[in-house]
């Protein structure tokens, strides 16, 4: 069932900021938006009214990045200022929330799809009966899929058929056979999939895909533009890791919730390969959990290539090793003996030269040890 659209009005332009500039490390060699970056200072309730880059030479007016920024866009992995988004299931409760949070952050949500609702609008975004119709008009480069579990297969295959290169599947509890079919089709057609059961990705100051970070005010407080990448198996811990870094003045290049299901479209290794090619990213932080072999696969790769990008990992759920047969956490937390155990992941990381934080408060010291000068004074 979809909610009634009622008399919803589009947000004012002051509720949207197309370029949100966060703090960089003092040693960063580039500038975001053409201005030296030092953080955002003016945040209203639920909306940005005006943002000034401290120490910069001018204001960022809501909805209008400085002219110089149009020539100086820095790329991020997966998404950036040029990303255009279609929301499949836009008239449902989750779809409306994702659309609002995305628009508030400045993400270019260009269309939505709900069969039978074509011609309507959600927060000023046009709704179409089919994805084919939406694509023919708007040419989106990413799709957010937030439809009921039994509808995900058809929605994802329609997106793949229409050559949308990036899919975020927010929905969980999807039949495993359907997930397999989607991932096989995506691989055969060169389409990147995040999820299922993913909150999405964010390139701070540039674009947010999905609901990672929550509301605008929370997102601005949690994420800051910089040079550390984050990959997390937990959607909530994606924000928590970013907040740990941000409070110490360490910004992020991109943060990705990979998804908590046993079968997902993009693993730690898949996404770390993108960070390796990203000139902004100087280090990568991981949030790991028991279950599966994603961490072990990344360790095997890292040990072989000796990457120039340092990794710092936090492995949660170590107590699970002492409670065999008990169910915890995400659907992906499946352990067979030492295979997939927290202990086994830590051993694999340490053997590969990945630094392991035994407590969350150890993250920042390890990151700054890998990349001296990242943290801001104080």
Secondary structure, DSSP 8 states (H G I E B T S, - for coil): -----TT-----GGG--S-------TT----BTTB---------SSS---EE-TTSSSEEBTTB--GGGGG-----SS--TT-EEEEETTTSHHHHHHHHHHHHHT-EEEEEE-TT-TT-EETTEEEESSHHHHHHHH--SEEEE-S-GGGHHHHHHHHHHTT-SEEEE---S--HHHHHHHHHHHHHTT-EEE-SS--EEEETTTEEEESTT-SHHHHHHH--EEEEEEEESSHHHHHHHHHHHHTTT--EEEEEE--SSSS-SS-HHHHHHHHHT-SS--EEEEEE-SSSSHHHHHHHHHHHH--SSEEEEEE--GGGGGSTT---SSTT---BTTBT-HHHHHHHHHHHT-EEESSTTHHHHHHHHHSTT-S---
